[in-house]
């Protein structure tokens, strides 16, 4: 691989990097992607797990961003029907918060900005009759409902990278880039891969390193350059989430208006848990952005406590995670008002190879961002193919006209020897690739030893051989969320067994 001259080198294995790699490879470009850790090990596994337009962005008049994101819900529902599904949100009306007429107008606009095929319209809700009222304190009697979509964010990254690889891209995980220099008519990228140092050549570089975008851009600055113009200015904002046992009655999602003007989501998470988030705290370095603070946990518990009939304390938290959003530094006064749109900075001194910094963006619009990147680079690759991703299912997403339910029924017919819960889990995680995980197995026992959380030896080997899983953390918390179904006492043994399996490459 290091002897190949690539058209495009992408640095960063989050959703943006994976999306750009897949789009570029599908257009016929020779692509290599470098990720210093695991796929989605940064921001892309620490989101609120939503494919959404961003209802609150309407208040910031981000109409273009919201419209595009709303349209993408339908596109992504088609592309990854096993990972993405509609989710109902209930907004209890609280006295002193946004007026009812403002909420109704905002939801009408949200319904109208983009065409909906499978997303229901918003409505008024009588919480004394709606089942979600059981999760709320009795003083909340009225509210609204609307729909967005839920997604397994880390799995979306993994299958997008898999899509890129199956179209010819080289995906190098645990391959930190150490040096980027202009060489001839292109770039030389030095990276550590497979325990050794390698040099790669590419005609163009895309910096999709997210929170580390400025660090990567600094690697490519000319020696002795005094200008910082080539290094993007980011606003790093930490968002923390907590996971608690399923709140009784909260089988749909809640959007709660907080006293400080922000909103907090209360989301069903798996079959047995509820996720609450998020916060917005400005941080100075990426490292600060991935450590949840006690203050943020208290903020989320307090915000939820104003509404929920079931009281929460910090002892209820079974998992917490934090991630840093690398936002465009647009000079906004607060973290909440910083744009969630993206910016593409092309750095290309006269006659030299292009270096493109990708700043900002959100998981919902990653496909559009990838198209924008390829459009920006088209002058350098005049023979490149056209856009193609809007109607192409991602790996596992080709479930057919009857959706995941239809595929699941067909799977049960063809695999009668498996327990229904086994097939349910595999279909939800892998879609039509569940057949590849199962392989020639005829019964549950044929999948090998059970390792906890529904995982089996055969599934671990599939993740190792196909999805770049190299550690127990990769498996338990990114490729799956099986770690949540293991007790603190069970995890060490499961981690040791998984580590032994994934090390056999």
C-alpha positions as CSV (number, residue, x, y, z in Angstrom):
1,X,0.0,0.0,0.0
2,X,2.8,2.4,0.8
3,X,4.1,2.1,-2.7
4,X,0.9,3.2,-4.3
5,X,0.3,6.8,-5.4
6,X,-3.1,7.5,-4.2
7,X,-5.4,10.2,-5.5
8,X,-6.8,11.1,-2.1
9,X,-5.4,10.6,1.4
10,X,-8.0,11.2,4.2
11,X,-6.9,11.8,7.7
12,X,-9.6,10.9,10.3
13,X,-11.8,7.8,10.7
14,X,-15.0,9.5,12.0
15,X,-18.2,9.8,10.1
16,X,-16.9,12.6,7.9
17,X,-13.7,10.8,6.9
18,X,-15.4,7.5,6.3
19,X,-18.1,9.2,4.3
20,X,-15.6,11.0,2.1
21,X,-13.6,7.8,1.6
22,X,-16.7,5.9,0.5
23,X,-17.9,8.6,-1.9
24,X,-14.4,9.1,-3.4
25,X,-13.8,5.4,-3.9
26,X,-17.2,5.0,-5.5
27,X,-16.2,7.8,-8.0
28,X,-13.2,5.8,-9.1
29,X,-10.5,7.6,-7.0
30,X,-7.7,5.7,-5.3
31,X,-8.2,6.4,-1.6
32,X,-6.4,5.7,1.6
33,X,-7.8,6.7,5.0
34,X,-5.7,7.1,8.2
35,X,-7.2,6.8,11.6
36,X,-4.8,7.1,14.6
37,X,-7.1,5.0,16.8
38,X,-10.2,3.0,16.1
39,X,-13.0,4.0,13.8
40,X,-15.4,6.4,15.5
41,X,-13.3,6.5,18.6
42,X,-13.8,10.2,19.0
43,X,-16.7,12.5,18.4
44,X,-18.6,10.1,16.1
45,X,-19.3,7.6,18.9
46,X,-20.2,10.3,21.5
47,X,-23.2,11.9,19.8
48,X,-26.8,11.9,20.9
49,X,-27.4,9.1,18.4
50,X,-29.9,11.1,16.4
51,X,-30.5,11.7,12.7
52,X,-32.4,14.9,13.0
53,X,-32.9,18.4,11.5
54,X,-32.1,20.1,14.7
55,X,-35.4,21.7,16.0
56,X,-33.6,24.2,18.1
57,X,-31.5,25.4,15.2
58,X,-34.6,27.1,13.8
59,X,-34.3,29.7,16.6
60,X,-30.8,30.5,15.2
61,X,-32.3,30.8,11.7
62,X,-30.2,28.0,10.4
63,X,-32.9,27.2,7.9
64,X,-30.6,25.9,5.1
65,X,-28.9,23.5,7.6
66,X,-32.2,22.3,9.0
67,X,-33.8,21.8,5.6
68,X,-30.9,19.7,4.3
69,X,-30.8,17.7,7.5
70,X,-34.5,17.0,7.4
71,X,-34.2,15.8,3.8
72,X,-31.3,13.5,4.7
73,X,-33.4,11.7,7.3
74,X,-35.3,10.1,4.5
75,X,-32.2,9.4,2.4
76,X,-30.5,7.7,5.4
77,X,-33.6,5.7,6.3
78,X,-33.2,4.1,2.8
79,X,-29.5,3.6,3.0
80,X,-29.3,2.0,6.5
81,X,-32.7,0.7,7.4
82,X,-31.2,-1.6,10.0
83,X,-29.5,1.1,12.0
84,X,-31.8,4.1,11.6
85,X,-35.5,4.2,12.5
86,X,-38.0,6.9,13.3
87,X,-38.4,8.0,16.9
88,X,-41.3,9.9,18.5
89,X,-40.4,12.8,20.7
90,X,-42.7,14.4,23.2
91,X,-42.2,18.0,24.4
92,X,-44.1,18.6,27.7
93,X,-45.1,22.3,27.9
94,X,-43.7,24.0,30.9
95,X,-44.9,27.4,32.2
96,X,-42.4,30.1,31.7
97,X,-40.5,28.4,28.9
98,X,-41.1,28.9,25.1
99,X,-44.7,29.9,24.6
100,X,-47.1,27.3,23.1
101,X,-47.7,29.4,20.0
102,X,-44.0,29.6,19.4
103,X,-43.6,25.9,19.8
104,X,-46.5,25.2,17.5
105,X,-45.2,27.5,14.8
106,X,-41.7,26.0,15.1
107,X,-43.0,22.5,14.7
108,X,-45.1,23.5,11.7
109,X,-42.0,24.9,10.1
110,X,-40.0,21.8,11.0
111,X,-42.7,19.6,9.3
112,X,-42.7,21.8,6.2
113,X,-39.1,22.5,5.4
114,X,-38.5,19.2,3.6
115,X,-40.7,16.5,2.0
116,X,-41.6,13.7,4.4
117,X,-42.4,10.1,3.2
118,X,-42.1,8.0,6.4
119,X,-41.7,10.7,9.1
120,X,-45.1,11.5,10.7
121,X,-46.2,15.1,11.3
122,X,-46.1,16.9,14.6
123,X,-49.2,17.1,16.8
124,X,-50.5,18.3,20.1
125,X,-50.5,15.9,23.0
126,X,-52.8,15.4,26.0
127,X,-50.3,14.0,28.6
128,X,-53.2,12.9,30.8
129,X,-54.0,10.3,28.2
130,X,-50.8,9.8,26.2
131,X,-48.7,6.8,27.5
132,X,-45.7,9.1,27.8
133,X,-47.5,11.1,30.5
134,X,-46.7,8.3,32.9
135,X,-43.0,9.2,32.8
136,X,-43.7,12.8,33.7
137,X,-44.7,14.7,36.8
138,X,-48.5,15.2,37.0
139,X,-48.4,19.0,36.5
140,X,-47.4,18.5,32.9
141,X,-50.7,18.0,31.2
142,X,-50.1,19.2,27.7
143,X,-47.4,19.2,25.1
144,X,-46.4,18.4,21.5
145,X,-45.0,15.5,19.6
146,X,-42.8,15.2,16.5
147,X,-40.5,12.7,14.9
148,X,-36.9,12.4,14.1
149,X,-34.7,9.3,13.8
150,X,-32.4,7.3,16.0
151,X,-29.1,5.9,14.8
152,X,-26.3,3.7,16.2
153,X,-23.6,6.3,15.4
154,X,-20.5,4.2,15.8
155,X,-21.9,1.3,13.7
156,X,-22.9,3.9,11.0
157,X,-19.2,4.9,10.8
158,X,-18.1,1.2,10.7
159,X,-20.4,0.3,7.8
160,X,-19.5,3.5,5.9
161,X,-15.8,2.6,6.2
162,X,-16.7,-0.9,5.1
163,X,-18.5,0.5,2.1
164,X,-15.4,2.5,1.2
165,X,-13.2,-0.6,1.6
166,X,-15.4,-2.7,-0.6
167,X,-15.2,0.0,-3.3
168,X,-11.4,-0.2,-3.2
169,X,-10.3,2.3,-0.4
170,X,-7.6,1.3,2.0
171,X,-8.7,1.8,5.6
172,X,-5.8,2.0,8.0
173,X,-6.8,2.1,11.7
174,X,-4.3,2.7,14.5
175,X,-2.1,4.5,12.0
176,X,-1.3,7.9,13.3
177,X,0.1,10.4,10.7
178,X,3.3,11.9,11.9
179,X,4.4,14.1,9.0
180,X,2.8,15.7,5.8
181,X,5.1,17.4,3.3
182,X,4.7,18.6,-0.3
183,X,6.6,16.4,-2.6
184,X,6.7,16.9,-6.3
185,X,3.1,17.4,-7.5
186,X,1.6,15.8,-4.5
187,X,2.0,15.0,-0.8
188,X,4.1,12.6,1.2
189,X,2.3,11.3,4.3
190,X,4.4,9.5,6.9
191,X,2.3,7.3,9.2
192,X,2.8,4.4,11.6
193,X,0.9,1.4,10.5
194,X,1.2,-2.2,11.6
195,X,4.0,-1.4,14.1
196,X,6.2,0.2,11.5
197,X,6.7,3.5,9.8
198,X,5.6,3.9,6.2
199,X,5.6,6.7,3.6
200,X,2.5,7.2,1.4
201,X,2.1,9.4,-1.6
202,X,-1.2,11.2,-2.6
203,X,-2.2,13.9,-5.1
204,X,-4.5,15.5,-2.5
205,X,-5.1,15.4,1.3
206,X,-8.4,15.9,3.1
207,X,-8.1,16.7,6.8
208,X,-11.2,15.2,8.5
209,X,-9.6,14.8,11.9
210,X,-12.4,16.5,13.8
211,X,-11.2,17.9,17.1
212,X,-7.7,17.3,16.0
213,X,-8.1,19.1,12.7
214,X,-5.8,22.0,13.7
215,X,-3.1,19.6,14.9
216,X,-3.2,17.7,11.5
217,X,-3.2,21.0,9.6
218,X,-0.1,22.1,11.5
219,X,1.8,19.0,10.3
220,X,1.4,20.3,6.7
221,X,2.6,23.9,7.3
222,X,5.7,24.9,5.4
223,X,8.9,24.9,7.5
224,X,9.4,28.3,9.1
225,X,6.0,29.7,8.0
226,X,5.0,32.5,10.3
227,X,1.3,32.7,9.2
228,X,-1.3,30.6,10.9
229,X,-3.8,31.1,8.1
230,X,-3.6,27.4,7.1
231,X,-4.5,26.2,10.6
232,X,-8.3,26.3,11.1
233,X,-9.8,28.0,14.1
234,X,-12.1,25.7,16.0
235,X,-14.6,26.1,18.9
236,X,-14.3,22.9,20.9
237,X,-17.5,22.1,22.8
238,X,-17.9,19.1,25.1
239,X,-21.2,17.3,25.2
240,X,-21.8,14.8,28.0
241,X,-24.4,12.0,28.2
242,X,-25.5,9.7,31.0
243,X,-27.2,6.3,30.7
244,X,-29.5,5.1,33.4
245,X,-31.9,2.1,33.7
246,X,-35.0,2.6,31.5
247,X,-37.2,5.3,33.1
248,X,-40.7,3.8,33.6
249,X,-43.0,4.9,30.9
250,X,-40.3,6.6,28.8
251,X,-40.6,4.3,25.8
252,X,-40.6,7.2,23.4
253,X,-38.2,10.2,23.6
254,X,-38.6,13.4,25.5
255,X,-37.3,16.9,24.6
256,X,-37.2,18.9,27.8
257,X,-36.9,22.7,27.8
258,X,-34.4,23.8,30.5
259,X,-34.4,27.0,32.5
260,X,-31.2,28.2,30.8
261,X,-32.8,28.1,27.3
262,X,-31.1,24.8,26.3
263,X,-32.9,21.6,25.6
264,X,-32.1,18.1,27.1
265,X,-33.0,14.8,25.4
266,X,-34.3,11.8,27.3
267,X,-33.9,8.9,24.8
268,X,-34.7,5.2,24.9
269,X,-31.4,3.4,24.6
270,X,-31.5,-0.3,23.8
271,X,-34.2,-2.4,25.4
272,X,-33.3,-1.6,29.0
273,X,-31.8,1.8,29.3
274,X,-32.5,5.6,29.0
275,X,-29.9,8.1,27.7
276,X,-30.0,11.7,28.9
277,X,-28.0,14.5,27.2
278,X,-26.4,16.7,26.3
279,X,-24.3,19.5,27.7
280,X,-22.3,22.3,26.0
281,X,-19.1,23.2,27.7
282,X,-16.3,25.0,25.8
283,X,-12.9,23.3,26.3
284,X,-9.4,24.2,25.3
285,X,-8.0,20.9,24.0
286,X,-9.5,17.7,22.5
287,X,-8.4,15.7,25.5
288,X,-10.6,17.7,27.8
289,X,-13.6,17.0,25.6
290,X,-13.8,13.3,26.3
291,X,-14.1,13.3,30.0
292,X,-17.5,13.8,31.6
293,X,-17.5,16.1,34.6
294,X,-19.5,15.7,37.8
295,X,-21.0,19.2,37.3
296,X,-22.4,18.1,33.9
297,X,-23.8,14.9,35.3
298,X,-25.5,16.9,38.0
299,X,-26.8,19.4,35.4
300,X,-28.5,16.6,33.4
301,X,-30.0,14.9,36.5
302,X,-31.4,18.2,37.6
303,X,-32.8,19.1,34.2
304,X,-34.5,15.7,33.9
305,X,-35.7,15.9,37.5
306,X,-37.8,19.0,36.8
307,X,-40.0,16.9,34.5
308,X,-39.7,13.2,35.4
309,X,-41.9,11.4,37.9
310,X,-39.1,9.0,38.6
311,X,-36.4,10.7,40.6
312,X,-32.8,10.1,39.5
313,X,-29.5,10.4,41.4
314,X,-25.9,9.9,40.3
315,X,-26.0,6.4,41.7
316,X,-28.4,5.5,38.9
317,X,-25.8,6.2,36.2
318,X,-24.6,2.9,34.6
319,X,-22.5,4.6,31.9
320,X,-21.4,8.0,31.0
321,X,-19.6,9.3,27.9
322,X,-18.5,12.7,26.6
323,X,-17.4,13.9,23.2
324,X,-16.0,17.1,21.8
325,X,-17.8,18.8,18.9
326,X,-15.2,20.6,16.6
327,X,-17.4,23.5,15.6
328,X,-16.6,26.4,13.2
329,X,-15.4,29.3,15.3
330,X,-17.9,31.9,14.0
331,X,-17.5,34.3,16.9
332,X,-20.8,33.4,18.5
333,X,-21.2,34.5,22.1
334,X,-22.2,31.1,23.5
335,X,-21.5,27.5,22.6
336,X,-25.3,26.9,22.0
337,X,-25.4,29.5,19.3
338,X,-22.3,28.3,17.3
339,X,-23.3,27.1,13.9
340,X,-23.5,23.3,13.4
341,X,-22.9,23.8,9.6
342,X,-19.6,22.8,8.1
343,X,-16.8,24.8,6.4
344,X,-14.3,23.6,3.8
345,X,-11.0,25.4,3.7
346,X,-8.9,24.7,0.6
347,X,-5.2,25.4,1.1
348,X,-3.4,25.4,-2.2
349,X,-0.5,27.8,-3.0
350,X,-0.2,28.4,-6.7
351,X,0.7,25.3,-8.6
352,X,0.7,23.0,-5.6
353,X,-1.4,20.0,-4.6
354,X,-4.6,20.6,-2.7
355,X,-5.0,20.3,1.1
356,X,-8.6,20.5,2.3
357,X,-9.6,21.2,5.9
358,X,-13.0,19.9,6.9
359,X,-14.4,21.9,9.9
360,X,-17.7,21.2,11.7
361,X,-20.6,19.3,10.4
362,X,-23.0,16.8,12.0
363,X,-23.6,13.1,11.6
364,X,-27.0,13.7,9.9
365,X,-25.4,15.5,7.0
366,X,-22.2,13.5,6.6
367,X,-23.2,12.3,3.1
368,X,-23.9,15.9,1.9
369,X,-20.6,17.0,3.4
370,X,-18.8,14.2,1.5
371,X,-20.4,15.3,-1.8
372,X,-19.4,19.0,-1.1
373,X,-15.8,17.8,-0.5
374,X,-15.7,15.9,-3.8
375,X,-17.3,18.9,-5.6
376,X,-14.5,21.1,-4.2
377,X,-11.8,18.8,-5.4
378,X,-13.3,18.1,-8.8
379,X,-11.0,20.6,-10.6
380,X,-8.1,18.5,-9.5
381,X,-9.7,15.2,-10.7
382,X,-11.5,16.1,-13.9
383,X,-12.1,12.4,-14.8
384,X,-13.8,11.7,-11.4
385,X,-17.3,10.1,-11.5
386,X,-20.4,11.9,-10.4
387,X,-22.4,11.8,-7.2
388,X,-23.9,8.4,-6.5
389,X,-24.5,7.9,-2.7
390,X,-28.1,9.1,-2.4
391,X,-29.7,5.9,-3.6
392,X,-27.0,3.3,-2.7
393,X,-27.6,1.2,0.5
394,X,-24.8,0.9,2.9
395,X,-23.5,-2.6,3.8
396,X,-26.4,-4.5,5.5
397,X,-29.0,-1.9,4.4
398,X,-30.3,-3.7,1.4
399,X,-33.2,-5.1,3.3
400,X,-35.7,-5.0,0.4
401,X,-39.1,-3.4,0.0
402,X,-40.5,-4.8,3.3
403,X,-37.8,-3.2,5.3
404,X,-36.0,-4.7,8.3
405,X,-39.1,-6.5,9.5
406,X,-39.4,-8.3,6.2
407,X,-35.7,-9.3,6.2
408,X,-36.0,-10.5,9.8
409,X,-39.0,-12.7,8.9
410,X,-37.1,-14.2,6.0
411,X,-34.0,-14.7,8.2
412,X,-36.2,-16.7,10.7
413,X,-37.6,-18.8,7.9
414,X,-34.1,-19.6,6.5
415,X,-32.5,-20.1,9.9
416,X,-35.0,-22.0,12.0
417,X,-32.4,-23.4,14.4
418,X,-31.7,-20.0,16.0
419,X,-33.4,-18.4,19.0
420,X,-35.5,-15.4,18.0
421,X,-33.6,-13.1,20.3
422,X,-30.3,-14.1,18.5
423,X,-31.7,-13.3,15.1
424,X,-33.3,-10.0,16.4
425,X,-30.0,-8.8,17.7
426,X,-27.9,-9.8,14.6
427,X,-30.4,-8.3,12.2
428,X,-30.6,-5.0,14.1
429,X,-26.8,-4.7,14.2
430,X,-25.8,-6.1,10.8
431,X,-28.9,-6.0,8.6
432,X,-28.5,-8.4,5.7
433,X,-24.9,-8.9,6.7
434,X,-26.3,-11.0,9.6
435,X,-26.1,-13.9,7.1
436,X,-22.4,-13.4,6.8
437,X,-22.0,-13.3,10.6
438,X,-23.9,-16.6,10.9
439,X,-22.1,-18.2,8.0
440,X,-22.6,-22.0,7.9
441,X,-23.9,-22.2,11.5
442,X,-27.2,-24.0,11.9
443,X,-27.9,-23.5,15.6
444,X,-26.9,-21.0,18.3
445,X,-24.3,-23.5,19.6
446,X,-22.5,-23.4,16.3
447,X,-21.6,-19.7,16.9
448,X,-19.1,-20.6,19.5
449,X,-18.7,-19.7,23.1
450,X,-21.0,-17.0,24.5
451,X,-18.9,-14.1,25.7
452,X,-21.6,-12.0,27.4
453,X,-24.0,-9.3,26.2
454,X,-25.2,-11.6,23.4
455,X,-21.7,-11.8,21.8
456,X,-20.3,-15.1,20.5
457,X,-16.9,-16.2,19.2
458,X,-18.1,-16.2,15.6
459,X,-19.4,-12.6,15.9
460,X,-16.1,-11.4,17.4
461,X,-14.2,-13.0,14.6
462,X,-16.4,-11.3,12.0
463,X,-15.8,-7.9,13.6
464,X,-12.1,-8.6,13.7
465,X,-11.9,-9.8,10.1
466,X,-14.4,-7.4,8.5
467,X,-14.8,-4.3,10.7
468,X,-11.3,-3.6,12.0
469,X,-12.1,-4.4,15.7
470,X,-8.8,-4.8,17.5
471,X,-9.6,-4.4,21.2
472,X,-12.3,-5.4,23.6
473,X,-13.4,-1.7,23.8
474,X,-13.8,-1.6,20.0
475,X,-16.2,-4.6,20.3
476,X,-18.1,-3.8,23.5
477,X,-18.7,-0.1,23.1
478,X,-18.4,0.8,19.4
479,X,-19.2,-2.1,17.1
480,X,-21.9,-3.2,19.7
481,X,-23.1,-1.8,23.0
482,X,-22.8,-5.2,24.6
483,X,-20.8,-3.7,27.4
484,X,-24.0,-2.3,28.9
485,X,-25.4,-5.8,29.3
486,X,-22.4,-6.9,31.4
487,X,-22.1,-6.4,35.1
488,X,-19.0,-4.8,36.5
489,X,-18.0,-8.3,37.7
490,X,-18.5,-9.9,34.3
491,X,-16.6,-7.3,32.2
492,X,-13.0,-8.2,33.0
493,X,-13.5,-11.9,32.0
494,X,-15.4,-10.9,28.8
495,X,-12.7,-8.3,27.9
496,X,-9.9,-10.8,28.3
497,X,-11.7,-13.4,26.1
498,X,-12.5,-10.8,23.4
499,X,-8.9,-9.5,23.5
500,X,-7.5,-12.9,22.8
501,X,-9.9,-13.4,19.9
502,X,-9.3,-10.0,18.2
503,X,-5.5,-10.4,18.6
504,X,-5.5,-13.4,16.3
505,X,-5.1,-11.5,13.0
